[in-house]
Amino acid sequence: MTRLRIFPSTSGEKFDWILLDKEGRIVREGCDGMPEAAACDVIVPAAKVLLTRAMLPKGNRNRLTELAPFAIEENVIAEPEMNHVAIGPILSDGSTALAVVDKAWLRAMLARLGSAGTHPERVVPETLLPVLPPRSWALAWHGSGGFLRTGALSGLALDGCGDQPPAGLVLALREAADDPPQRILLHVSEENLPDIAGWLTTLGVEIVREAAWDWKTASIECPMELLQGEFGSSRVNLDWLPKLRPALAMLLVMVVLQFTGIVADWIRLAQEKRQLTLEMNHIFRESFPDAKVVVDAALQMARKLAEIRQAAGYGEADDFIPLLGRVSPLLSQLPRKSLRSIDYESGKLGFQLAFSDPELVRSMAKTLKAAGLKVEPGKVVSGGKETMAYFTVRPGGK
């Protein structure tokens, strides 16, 4: 997987870049005109980032990102609204490490990259990239300036001239008087080499010369990510996906087995249904050889049996006569002229009764149910001395 590493200028208008192969080797490099790559990292120059710390309340990280610019208001010149503050880990003293970047600069820089079709996954400060052995500071120097890393999450940009060490370095050593470094690793090229002996006399700390600082070969691992809050990366990080391959493979096997089982069961049930249908058709044809077409053997069998029962004089339970026979004994117990009307339709017998007492309506419904009929109470009208109630009954259990 190729990876693009970009180092913007302090103006944010020019971009130096290198293209790394999957082994981390540089295969191409240039300025602007960036190539396509599977992933992209941006290293922000040390001069554009202020590393500081502040005591922040506990709470939602997105909410803290909004509050952080006001927590460091006294440490910066610009108004809080003009700063983008990235939140880092909580330090041993309870404060939170912060990285401050000019919001307009960062927005413009990312917009230029976006217009070129490049969307970085990580944006990190250059200050925190030099390797930092225990009890050491790392100083990257290019003759008239550079930057200093003093801790895992601390450092600063430096300006200087002549043979004297930069004032920022001198001040940092004074502030660290209680816990000074044992050595300063000086990353510098031959042409920018300062008077190390003079620096040693002024600083009083051992200075060890290292290879010149080069952002191209630096490790990009950094404890501070600048893409937070409104600049949060919209790209989905899928680096964790390979770890799930065994589980995904097992899940795929389970899905395939489950699907295969469902299909096999469906085929078996379909065969059973086909066999039962053939048997039902066979029985129907044997029972009624005159039937020319068999569409639904069960339904046609039920209709044929009903026709046979009717021809033999056996009525169905929901016919008019059987229903009337079951209701008549109950109606005969009522006072004369209680029955006002009676009708029959689609296996249901309906009748209207007149009652002198409204309570008798409920009593009649219970009596009909006790006789094994399903009762559908209809309209009940009370007026004068009578209460008219309409009942609909059909065969059924209690």
Protein Blocks (a to p, Z undefined) as FASTA:
>chain_A
ZZddddddfkopaccdddddfkopafbdceejiacdfbdcddddfklpccddddddeddf
klmmmmmmmmmmmmpmbdfklpccddddddfkopacdddddfklmmmmmmmmmmnopacf
bdcdfklmpccdehiacdddehjaccddfbfkbccddddehjbdcfklmmmmmmmmmmcc
fbdcddddfkloccfklmmmmnopacdddddddfklpcfbdfbdfbgcjllcfbdcfklm
mmmmmmmmmmmmmmmmmmmmmmmmmmmmmmmmmmmmmmmmmmmmmmmmmbmbdfblmlmm
mmmmmmmmmmnopacfkbmklmmmmmmmmmmmpcehklmbdcdeehiacdddddfbfklm
mmmmmmmmmnopacdddddddehjbccddddddeddZZ
